[in-house]
Amino acid sequence: MDISVLSEFLSVIVVGICLCVGYVIKHSLDFIPNKYIPLIMLILGTVTNILMNIGHIDATVILSGMFSGLASTGLHQVFSKLINKEEE
């Protein structure tokens, strides 16, 4: 399976929103365990994408929100690894 087909389900706006909210949760809200951040981003991404497409909600909108929310957690990990690698 060619994984590039998933790129059509990526919403840059949703990724950006989830990335910012996830960063705040990870670094400011100590009462939320890190293991729940991907779940929160999945839900936030889905809700955000549904709100952006309020007139036209279908499975594609839901999948795009879920995928974008989870992609934001992966993007945060990539940035964290790059920053930590440069500091060493």
For each residue, the residues with C-beta under 8 A, 3 or more apart:
1: 5
2: 5
3: 6
4: 7
5: 1 2 8
6: 3 9 10 67
7: 4 10
8: 5
9: 6 60 63 64 67 68
10: 6 7 15 64 67 68 71
11: 14 15 45 49 52 64 65 68
12: 15 16
13: 16 17 48 52
14: 11 17 18 45 48 49 52 64 65 68 69 72
15: 10 11 12 18 19 45 68 69 71 72 75
16: 12 13 19 20 72
17: 13 14 20 21 44 45 48
18: 14 15 21 22 41 44 45 48 68 69 72 73
19: 15 16 22 23 72 75 76
20: 16 17 23 24
21: 17 18 24 25 40 41 44
22: 18 19 25 26 37 40 41 72 73 76
23: 19 20 26 27 76
24: 20 21 27 28 29
25: 21 22 28 29 32 37 40
26: 22 23 29 34 37 76
27: 23 24
28: 24 25
29: 24 25 26 32
30:
31:
32: 25 29 36 37 40
33: 36
34: 26 37
35: 38
36: 32 33 39 40
37: 22 25 26 32 34 40 41 73
38: 35 41 42 70 73
39: 36 42 43
40: 21 22 25 32 36 37 43 44
41: 18 21 22 37 38 44 45 69 70 72 73
42: 38 39 45 46 66 69 70
43: 39 40 46 47 69
44: 17 18 21 40 41 47 48 69
45: 11 14 15 17 18 41 42 48 49 65 66 67 68 69 70 72
46: 42 43 49 50 62 65 66 69
47: 43 44 50 51 65
48: 13 14 17 18 44 45 51 52 65 69
49: 11 14 45 46 52 53 61 62 64 65 68
50: 46 47 53 54 57 61 62 65
51: 47 48 54
52: 11 13 14 48 49
53: 49 50 56 57 61
54: 50 51 57
55:
56: 53 61
57: 50 53 54 61 62
58: 61 62
59: 62 63
60: 9 63 64
61: 49 50 53 56 57 58 64 65
62: 46 49 50 57 58 59 65 66
63: 9 59 60 66 67
64: 9 10 11 14 49 60 61 67 68
65: 11 14 45 46 47 48 49 50 61 62 68 69
66: 42 45 46 62 63 69 70
67: 6 9 10 45 63 64 70 71
68: 9 10 11 14 15 18 45 49 64 65 71 72
69: 14 15 18 41 42 43 44 45 46 48 65 66 72 73
70: 38 41 42 45 66 67 73 74
71: 10 15 67 68 74 75
72: 14 15 16 18 19 22 41 45 68 69 75 76
73: 18 22 37 38 41 69 70 76 77
74: 70 71 77 78
75: 15 19 71 72 78 79
76: 19 22 23 26 72 73 79 80
77: 73 74 80 81
78: 74 75 81 82
79: 75 76 82 83
80: 76 77 83 84
81: 77 78 84 85
82: 78 79 85 86
83: 79 80 86 87
84: 80 81 87 88
85: 81 82 88
86: 82 83
87: 83 84
88: 84 85
